[in-house]
Amino acid sequence: MNTARLLRGAAGAAGFLIAGELVIRFALSDGVIFPAPSVILYEAVRLLADPVFTQGLATTLTNWALGLLAAIVVAVPLGVLLGAVPPVERAIRPLLEFMRPIPSVAIIPLAILLIPVDGLMKVSVIVYASMWPILINTLYGMQDVDPLAKESLRSFGFGRLAVLARVSLPSAAPFVATGIRIAAGIALVLAVSAELLAGGSAGIGVYTIQAGSGNRMDLIMAATFWAGAFGVFANLVLLAGERRLFRWHRVRMGASES
């Protein structure tokens, strides 16, 4: 099943690339404004030997990893607290509902003014953007815990902390993992967006700005290709880990749906 799905995805991607190549080569007949996929892939491979780009890629991925890790450290305990203590959740919910819809890109100019350190500013923006799916998923996971399972443990004399550790947290863990997987993609978007808007000395966004100043659309698209490729790779790795660790959750969801 997974192999067939992978093959269908690869066939779809190949078909898209071939169609784009034919349209640009024959219909538009001008690869300067928008280069053909073959040119983009060639430049993408060539960029791996460019020390300026590889340094920028390392900078972007470092900010991405630090921001995502900090978001996990902040959002998971907060989500557990809100899910375990309903009065606290009711008190903080209006503030969360006010802040959550604010576009994360819109706070970048404010972050530039408030945080003068370039790396810290970008990581802070990533944390703000990526913490929401983790927080909301953790909260919903805590609220989705089977109340009968909690009451059964309490009837055997277990306290609140024991019920939290033995029932609530294991039950909410698949939701947390899904939130982290969603947040990983958001963190990458904000990592590049912060570089595009705030600049800096290195990064994928900085590299695309420099390529744009030289009117090198092929380099812009090649750098964008690697950003997208890493996003796909990170999602596949996290999804595989999620399926491996929480296979029991998928079985339970399938049984409940049937």
C-alpha positions as CSV (number, residue, x, y, z in Angstrom):
1,M,0.0,0.0,0.0
2,N,2.7,2.5,1.0
3,T,4.8,1.5,-2.0
4,A,1.9,1.9,-4.4
5,R,1.2,5.3,-2.9
6,L,4.8,6.3,-3.2
7,L,4.9,5.3,-6.9
8,R,1.7,7.2,-7.6
9,G,3.2,10.3,-6.0
10,A,6.4,9.9,-7.9
11,A,4.4,9.5,-11.2
12,G,2.4,12.6,-10.4
13,A,5.5,14.7,-9.7
14,A,7.2,13.4,-12.9
15,G,4.1,14.2,-14.9
16,F,3.9,17.7,-13.5
17,L,7.6,18.3,-14.3
18,I,7.3,17.0,-17.9
19,A,4.2,19.1,-18.5
20,G,5.9,22.2,-17.1
21,E,9.0,21.5,-19.3
22,L,6.9,21.1,-22.5
23,V,4.8,24.3,-21.7
24,I,7.9,26.4,-21.1
25,R,10.0,25.0,-23.9
26,F,7.4,25.1,-26.6
27,A,4.4,27.2,-25.6
28,L,6.2,30.1,-23.9
29,S,9.6,29.5,-25.7
30,D,11.3,31.8,-23.2
31,G,12.9,30.3,-20.1
32,V,14.3,33.6,-18.8
33,I,11.2,34.9,-17.0
34,F,10.4,31.4,-15.6
35,P,13.0,28.7,-16.2
36,A,12.2,25.2,-17.2
37,P,12.1,22.5,-14.6
38,S,15.2,20.9,-16.0
39,V,17.1,24.1,-15.5
40,I,15.8,24.5,-12.0
41,L,16.8,20.9,-11.1
42,Y,20.2,21.4,-12.6
43,E,20.8,24.6,-10.7
44,A,19.5,22.9,-7.5
45,V,22.1,20.1,-7.8
46,R,24.8,22.7,-8.5
47,L,23.9,24.7,-5.4
48,L,25.0,21.8,-3.2
49,A,28.6,22.6,-4.2
50,D,28.1,26.4,-3.6
51,P,29.5,27.2,-0.1
52,V,27.5,30.4,0.1
53,F,24.2,28.5,-0.4
54,T,25.1,25.6,1.9
55,Q,26.0,28.0,4.7
56,G,22.7,29.7,4.2
57,L,20.9,26.4,4.2
58,A,22.6,25.4,7.4
59,T,21.6,28.8,9.0
60,T,18.0,28.4,8.0
61,L,17.7,24.8,9.2
62,T,19.4,25.7,12.5
63,N,16.9,28.5,13.2
64,W,14.1,26.1,12.1
65,A,15.3,23.4,14.6
66,L,15.8,25.8,17.5
67,G,12.5,27.5,16.9
68,L,10.6,24.2,16.6
69,L,12.3,22.8,19.7
70,A,11.5,25.9,21.8
71,A,7.9,25.8,20.6
72,I,7.6,22.2,21.8
73,V,9.1,23.1,25.2
74,V,6.6,25.9,25.6
75,A,3.4,24.6,24.0
76,V,3.3,21.0,25.2
77,P,3.4,21.8,29.0
78,L,1.0,24.7,28.4
79,G,-1.4,22.5,26.5
80,V,-1.2,19.9,29.2
81,L,-1.9,22.5,31.9
82,L,-4.9,23.9,30.1
83,G,-6.3,20.5,29.3
84,A,-5.8,19.2,32.9
85,V,-7.1,22.3,34.7
86,P,-10.4,23.5,33.0
87,P,-10.6,26.7,35.1
88,V,-7.2,27.8,33.8
89,E,-8.3,26.9,30.3
90,R,-11.5,29.0,30.5
91,A,-9.5,31.9,31.9
92,I,-6.9,31.9,29.2
93,R,-9.0,30.8,26.2
94,P,-10.1,34.4,25.2
95,L,-6.5,35.5,25.0
96,L,-5.5,32.5,23.0
97,E,-8.4,33.0,20.6
98,F,-7.4,36.6,20.1
99,M,-3.7,35.9,19.4
100,R,-4.1,32.7,17.4
101,P,-5.6,34.3,14.2
102,I,-2.9,37.0,14.0
103,P,-0.8,36.2,10.9
104,S,2.6,35.2,12.0
105,V,4.3,37.0,9.1
106,A,2.7,40.3,10.3
107,I,4.6,40.2,13.6
108,I,8.0,40.1,11.9
109,P,8.3,43.9,11.6
110,L,7.4,44.2,15.3
111,A,9.9,41.5,16.2
112,I,12.6,43.4,14.2
113,L,12.0,46.5,16.4
114,L,11.7,44.7,19.7
115,I,14.5,42.1,19.3
116,P,17.7,43.6,17.9
117,V,19.6,40.3,17.8
118,D,19.1,38.8,14.3
119,G,19.2,35.1,15.1
120,L,17.1,35.5,18.3
121,M,14.5,37.6,16.4
122,K,14.1,34.9,13.8
123,V,13.9,32.1,16.3
124,S,11.3,34.0,18.3
125,V,9.1,34.5,15.3
126,I,9.3,30.8,14.5
127,V,8.4,29.9,18.1
128,Y,5.3,32.2,18.0
129,A,4.1,30.7,14.7
130,S,4.8,27.0,15.3
131,M,3.6,26.8,18.9
132,W,-0.1,27.2,18.0
133,P,-0.7,23.8,16.3
134,I,1.2,22.1,19.1
135,L,-0.7,23.9,21.8
136,I,-4.1,23.3,20.3
137,N,-3.5,19.7,19.4
138,T,-2.2,19.0,22.9
139,L,-5.2,20.7,24.5
140,Y,-7.6,18.7,22.3
141,G,-5.7,15.6,23.0
142,M,-6.1,16.1,26.8
143,Q,-9.8,16.8,26.4
144,D,-10.2,13.7,24.3
145,V,-9.0,11.3,27.0
146,D,-11.5,8.6,27.9
147,P,-13.2,9.7,31.2
148,L,-13.9,6.1,32.1
149,A,-10.2,5.3,32.0
150,K,-9.4,8.1,34.4
151,E,-12.3,7.2,36.7
152,S,-11.1,3.6,36.7
153,L,-7.6,4.6,37.9
154,R,-9.0,6.9,40.5
155,S,-11.2,4.1,41.9
156,F,-8.0,2.2,42.5
157,G,-6.7,5.0,44.6
158,F,-4.4,6.8,42.1
159,G,-4.0,10.5,42.5
160,R,-4.2,13.3,39.9
161,L,-0.6,13.1,38.9
162,A,-0.7,9.4,38.5
163,V,-3.8,9.6,36.3
164,L,-2.1,12.3,34.3
165,A,1.1,10.3,33.8
166,R,-0.6,6.9,33.2
167,V,-3.7,7.8,31.2
168,S,-3.9,11.4,30.0
169,L,-0.4,12.0,28.6
170,P,-0.2,8.6,26.7
171,S,-3.6,9.2,25.3
172,A,-2.8,12.8,24.2
173,A,0.7,11.9,22.8
174,P,-0.6,11.1,19.2
175,F,-2.3,14.5,19.1
176,V,0.9,16.1,20.2
177,A,2.9,14.3,17.6
178,T,0.5,15.5,14.9
179,G,0.8,19.1,16.1
180,I,4.5,18.9,16.0
181,R,4.4,17.6,12.4
182,I,2.1,20.4,11.3
183,A,4.3,22.9,13.2
184,A,7.4,21.7,11.4
185,G,6.1,23.0,8.1
186,I,5.0,26.3,9.6
187,A,8.4,26.7,11.2
188,L,10.1,26.3,7.9
189,V,7.8,28.9,6.2
190,L,8.5,31.4,9.0
191,A,12.3,30.7,8.9
192,V,12.5,31.6,5.2
193,S,9.9,34.5,5.5
194,A,11.9,36.1,8.4
195,E,15.0,36.0,6.2
196,L,13.2,37.5,3.3
197,L,11.8,40.4,5.3
198,A,14.6,41.0,7.8
199,G,17.6,40.0,5.7
200,G,20.7,38.9,7.5
201,S,24.1,37.5,6.6
202,A,23.0,34.0,5.6
203,G,19.9,31.9,4.9
204,I,17.8,30.6,2.1
205,G,15.7,33.7,2.1
206,V,18.8,35.9,2.1
207,Y,20.2,33.9,-0.8
208,T,17.0,34.3,-2.9
209,I,17.2,38.1,-2.3
210,Q,20.7,38.2,-3.5
211,A,19.8,36.0,-6.5
212,G,16.8,38.3,-7.2
213,S,19.1,41.4,-7.2
214,G,21.0,39.7,-10.1
215,N,17.8,38.8,-11.9
216,R,18.7,35.1,-11.5
217,M,15.2,33.5,-11.5
218,D,16.8,30.0,-11.9
219,L,18.8,30.4,-8.7
220,I,15.7,31.7,-6.9
221,M,13.7,28.7,-7.9
222,A,16.6,26.3,-7.2
223,A,16.9,27.6,-3.6
224,T,13.1,27.4,-3.2
225,F,13.2,23.8,-4.4
226,W,15.6,22.9,-1.6
227,A,13.3,24.6,1.0
228,G,10.3,22.6,-0.3
229,A,12.4,19.4,-0.5
230,F,13.4,19.7,3.1
231,G,9.8,20.4,4.1
232,V,8.7,17.2,2.4
233,F,11.5,15.2,3.9
234,A,10.8,16.5,7.5
235,N,7.1,15.7,7.1
236,L,7.8,12.2,5.9
237,V,10.3,11.5,8.7
238,L,7.9,12.8,11.4
239,L,4.9,11.0,9.8
240,A,6.9,7.7,9.8
241,G,7.9,8.2,13.4
242,E,4.3,9.0,14.3
243,R,2.9,5.9,12.6
244,R,5.6,3.7,14.2
245,L,5.2,5.0,17.7
246,F,1.4,5.3,17.8
247,R,0.3,2.4,15.7
248,W,-2.1,1.5,18.5
249,H,-3.8,4.9,18.1
250,R,-4.5,4.2,14.4
251,V,-5.9,0.8,15.2
252,R,-8.2,2.3,17.9
253,M,-9.4,5.1,15.5
254,G,-10.1,2.6,12.8
255,A,-12.0,0.4,15.2
256,S,-14.1,3.4,16.5
257,E,-14.9,4.5,12.9
258,S,-16.0,1.0,11.9
